[in-house]
């Protein structure tokens, strides 16, 4: 299992379209996430883990 550390102060700014932002807000309104930053962190973390696992399997 990997752990991904996000350092405070190491910020990433992204732009997303209105449609995607509405979908994020639906998840927040449904109580699945507390805010957009939480959704974004979770998604990025999952992608990093996915590709690390794929890379390991290629070895």
Secondary structure, DSSP 8 states (H G I E B T S, - for coil): -------TT--------HHHHHHHHHHHHTTS-SSHHHHHHHHHHHHHHHHHHHHHHH-
